[in-house]
Amino acid sequence: MLERFTALQAIERHPLLAFFARRPVTVCVLLTATTVIGLIGMQLMPLELFPSGLESRTISVTVPYSRADAVS
């Protein structure tokens, strides 16, 4: 069944949600700041096709799988 809580019980059980419900402008400012910082960080991040630390041109992926026969 769906439990019903009073406002005081809801605040006691979920104080973070209650904080954001009482301060919607704060939520918008935090969301905007996080988005702007992420976009700035994305623009400043270097992009390389082949990173300088990668010496080999081959990649080997090994996945252990029990009860499987080797395929040649």
N, CA and C atoms as a LAMMPS dump frame, in Angstrom:
ITEM: TIMESTEP
0
ITEM: NUMBER OF ATOMS
216
ITEM: BOX BOUNDS ff ff ff
-5.0000000000000000e+02 5.0000000000000000e+02
-5.0000000000000000e+02 5.0000000000000000e+02
-5.0000000000000000e+02 5.0000000000000000e+02
ITEM: ATOMS id mol type element x y z
1 1 1 N 0.831 -1.187 0
2 1 2 C 0 0 0
3 1 3 C 0.876 1.253 0
4 2 1 N 0.321 2.293 -0.476
5 2 2 C 1.014 3.569 -0.542
6 2 3 C 0.933 4.258 0.812
7 3 1 N 2.102 4.589 1.373
8 3 2 C 2.118 5.266 2.667
9 3 3 C 1.996 6.766 2.455
10 4 1 N 1.293 7.391 3.346
11 4 2 C 1.156 8.844 3.295
12 4 3 C 1.916 9.446 4.468
13 5 1 N 2.668 10.478 4.168
14 5 2 C 3.464 11.134 5.186
15 5 3 C 2.992 12.568 5.341
16 6 1 N 3.148 13.083 6.536
17 6 2 C 2.911 14.508 6.729
18 6 3 C 4.142 15.244 6.206
19 7 1 N 4.026 16.537 6.068
20 7 2 C 5.154 17.323 5.556
21 7 3 C 6.357 17.211 6.48
22 8 1 N 6.128 17.208 7.779
23 8 2 C 7.229 17.113 8.733
24 8 3 C 7.921 15.752 8.634
25 9 1 N 7.15 14.68 8.48
26 9 2 C 7.743 13.354 8.332
27 9 3 C 8.553 13.261 7.037
28 10 1 N 8.048 13.855 5.977
29 10 2 C 8.765 13.829 4.702
30 10 3 C 10.085 14.586 4.808
31 11 1 N 10.085 15.716 5.506
32 11 2 C 11.313 16.499 5.683
33 11 3 C 12.321 15.713 6.505
34 12 1 N 11.847 15.018 7.531
35 12 2 C 12.751 14.238 8.369
36 12 3 C 13.329 13.046 7.61
37 13 1 N 12.535 12.433 6.748
38 13 2 C 12.999 11.245 6.03
39 13 3 C 13.853 11.592 4.822
40 14 1 N 13.579 12.703 4.17
41 14 2 C 14.3 13.094 2.951
42 14 3 C 14.682 14.578 3.025
43 15 1 N 15.652 14.917 3.87
44 15 2 C 15.983 16.341 4.031
45 15 3 C 16.563 16.983 2.772
46 16 1 N 17.302 16.222 1.968
47 16 2 C 17.877 16.802 0.751
48 16 3 C 16.786 17.143 -0.257
49 17 1 N 15.821 16.238 -0.43
50 17 2 C 14.709 16.523 -1.333
51 17 3 C 13.884 17.702 -0.83
52 18 1 N 13.694 17.776 0.47
53 18 2 C 12.942 18.897 1.035
54 18 3 C 13.677 20.216 0.8
55 19 1 N 15 20.195 0.932
56 19 2 C 15.789 21.405 0.687
57 19 3 C 15.596 21.898 -0.74
58 20 1 N 15.695 20.983 -1.713
59 20 2 C 15.547 21.382 -3.108
60 20 3 C 14.115 21.763 -3.451
61 21 1 N 13.144 21.169 -2.801
62 21 2 C 11.75 21.531 -3.058
63 21 3 C 11.449 22.933 -2.545
64 22 1 N 12.099 23.324 -1.456
65 22 2 C 11.875 24.668 -0.905
66 22 3 C 12.664 25.736 -1.649
67 23 1 N 13.706 25.354 -2.378
68 23 2 C 14.584 26.331 -3.041
69 23 3 C 14.775 25.99 -4.518
70 24 1 N 13.755 26.21 -5.35
71 24 2 C 13.889 25.866 -6.775
72 24 3 C 14.908 26.733 -7.516
73 25 1 N 15.093 27.968 -7.086
74 25 2 C 16.073 28.839 -7.748
75 25 3 C 17.485 28.303 -7.514
76 26 1 N 17.737 27.809 -6.316
77 26 2 C 19.038 27.218 -6.011
78 26 3 C 19.312 26.026 -6.917
79 27 1 N 18.293 25.214 -7.149
80 27 2 C 18.438 24.057 -8.031
81 27 3 C 18.783 24.516 -9.443
82 28 1 N 18.105 25.528 -9.936
83 28 2 C 18.38 26.038 -11.289
84 28 3 C 19.789 26.609 -11.397
85 29 1 N 20.226 27.339 -10.381
86 29 2 C 21.575 27.917 -10.4
87 29 3 C 22.626 26.81 -10.373
88 30 1 N 22.439 25.803 -9.518
89 30 2 C 23.392 24.695 -9.454
90 30 3 C 23.433 23.913 -10.762
91 31 1 N 22.277 23.676 -11.359
92 31 2 C 22.222 22.957 -12.628
93 31 3 C 22.903 23.754 -13.737
94 32 1 N 22.647 25.046 -13.788
95 32 2 C 23.27 25.896 -14.802
96 32 3 C 24.783 25.96 -14.612
97 33 1 N 25.226 26.114 -13.362
98 33 2 C 26.662 26.179 -13.087
99 33 3 C 27.349 24.87 -13.456
100 34 1 N 26.728 23.752 -13.13
101 34 2 C 27.306 22.45 -13.469
102 34 3 C 27.396 22.27 -14.978
103 35 1 N 26.363 22.69 -15.692
104 35 2 C 26.365 22.577 -17.148
105 35 3 C 27.441 23.462 -17.769
106 36 1 N 27.56 24.69 -17.302
107 36 2 C 28.561 25.618 -17.848
108 36 3 C 29.971 25.108 -17.568
109 37 1 N 30.218 24.645 -16.354
110 37 2 C 31.543 24.12 -16.014
111 37 3 C 31.858 22.887 -16.859
112 38 1 N 30.875 22.036 -17.081
113 38 2 C 31.074 20.857 -17.925
114 38 3 C 31.379 21.223 -19.362
115 39 1 N 30.674 22.204 -19.901
116 39 2 C 30.927 22.635 -21.279
117 39 3 C 32.304 23.27 -21.424
118 40 1 N 32.701 24.08 -20.451
119 40 2 C 34.039 24.688 -20.484
120 40 3 C 35.104 23.603 -20.401
121 41 1 N 34.911 22.646 -19.498
122 41 2 C 35.868 21.55 -19.366
123 41 3 C 35.96 20.714 -20.622
124 42 1 N 34.83 20.507 -21.283
125 42 2 C 34.824 19.729 -22.516
126 42 3 C 35.587 20.46 -23.625
127 43 1 N 35.47 21.78 -23.685
128 43 2 C 36.185 22.551 -24.697
129 43 3 C 37.691 22.574 -24.435
130 44 1 N 38.086 22.543 -23.167
131 44 2 C 39.509 22.606 -22.821
132 44 3 C 40.192 21.243 -22.861
133 45 1 N 39.428 20.163 -22.946
134 45 2 C 39.998 18.821 -22.936
135 45 3 C 40.652 18.523 -24.285
136 46 1 N 41.917 18.096 -24.274
137 46 2 C 42.579 17.793 -25.547
138 46 3 C 41.993 16.528 -26.17
139 47 1 N 41.933 16.521 -27.492
140 47 2 C 41.4 15.387 -28.23
141 47 3 C 42.473 14.887 -29.185
142 48 1 N 42.829 13.61 -29.051
143 48 2 C 43.846 13.018 -29.906
144 48 3 C 43.284 11.76 -30.544
145 49 1 N 43.58 11.571 -31.83
146 49 2 C 43.139 10.359 -32.511
147 49 3 C 43.881 9.146 -31.963
148 50 1 N 45.198 9.263 -31.831
149 50 2 C 46.018 8.228 -31.225
150 50 3 C 46.787 8.868 -30.074
151 51 1 N 46.447 8.556 -28.836
152 51 2 C 47.153 9.148 -27.695
153 51 3 C 48.645 8.834 -27.735
154 52 1 N 49.443 9.731 -27.195
155 52 2 C 50.897 9.582 -27.261
156 52 3 C 51.391 8.36 -26.489
157 53 1 N 50.7 7.905 -25.489
158 53 2 C 51.123 6.741 -24.72
159 53 3 C 50.839 5.421 -25.4
160 54 1 N 50.101 5.421 -26.498
161 54 2 C 49.736 4.193 -27.204
162 54 3 C 50.816 3.861 -28.228
163 55 1 N 51.613 2.816 -27.936
164 55 2 C 52.706 2.455 -28.835
165 55 3 C 52.289 1.395 -29.84
166 56 1 N 51.486 0.45 -29.433
167 56 2 C 51.09 -0.644 -30.309
168 56 3 C 49.858 -0.244 -31.107
169 57 1 N 49.773 -0.737 -32.332
170 57 2 C 48.626 -0.425 -33.176
171 57 3 C 47.563 -1.522 -33.114
172 58 1 N 47.753 -2.497 -32.24
173 58 2 C 46.765 -3.572 -32.111
174 58 3 C 46.19 -3.577 -30.704
175 59 1 N 44.973 -4.026 -30.6
176 59 2 C 44.299 -4.136 -29.316
177 59 3 C 43.855 -5.582 -29.157
178 60 1 N 44.123 -6.149 -28.001
179 60 2 C 43.733 -7.521 -27.714
180 60 3 C 42.728 -7.511 -26.568
181 61 1 N 41.598 -8.153 -26.782
182 61 2 C 40.565 -8.246 -25.754
183 61 3 C 40.417 -9.708 -25.375
184 62 1 N 40.593 -10.024 -24.103
185 62 2 C 40.474 -11.389 -23.61
186 62 3 C 39.348 -11.438 -22.593
187 63 1 N 38.399 -12.33 -22.833
188 63 2 C 37.264 -12.476 -21.929
189 63 3 C 37.201 -13.926 -21.478
190 64 1 N 37.409 -14.191 -20.19
191 64 2 C 37.309 -15.566 -19.717
192 64 3 C 35.85 -16.023 -19.703
193 65 1 N 35.616 -17.195 -20.255
194 65 2 C 34.264 -17.74 -20.298
195 65 3 C 34.368 -19.207 -19.927
196 66 1 N 33.892 -19.561 -18.759
197 66 2 C 34.025 -20.935 -18.287
198 66 3 C 33.164 -21.88 -19.118
199 67 1 N 33.617 -23.117 -19.213
200 67 2 C 32.928 -24.18 -19.951
201 67 3 C 32.828 -23.886 -21.447
202 68 1 N 33.797 -23.191 -21.983
203 68 2 C 33.79 -22.904 -23.421
204 68 3 C 35.013 -23.547 -24.062
205 69 1 N 34.843 -24.069 -25.246
206 69 2 C 35.951 -24.662 -25.985
207 69 3 C 36.721 -23.567 -26.715
208 70 1 N 38.002 -23.824 -26.91
209 70 2 C 38.828 -22.878 -27.652
210 70 3 C 38.461 -22.944 -29.128
211 71 1 N 38.362 -21.802 -29.74
212 71 2 C 38.044 -21.716 -31.164
213 71 3 C 39.319 -21.325 -31.884
214 72 1 N 39.678 -22.092 -32.897
215 72 2 C 40.911 -21.773 -33.614
216 72 3 C 40.617 -21.075 -34.909
